[in-house]
Amino acid sequence: MISNPTMHFPDSCIIQAPEIQNLSENYVIIDATFVLPGSKQDIFMSFTKEHIPGACFFNIEEISDHESDLPHMLPNSELFEKEIS
């Protein structure tokens, strides 16, 4: 959940696409589409073909902690901040 006192979100930051029109101009849409390992789908290619206008592409595989035995784990805060900014 975004912690910004000037913005109000009900119970979640996950909204339906038509609700985007009701937001103020102070937001960032992040497309974090994910497919299961072994999938032949190229998520970046899918993003370039079709996404919400203005959305940023976020590849969880590139930013995840590759030293962890578990998949898709967040990296340390310094790396996360560097990659996401």
Beta strands, then each sheet from edge to edge (+ up, - down):
strand 1: 30-31
strand 2: 56-57
sheet 1: 1+ 2+
end
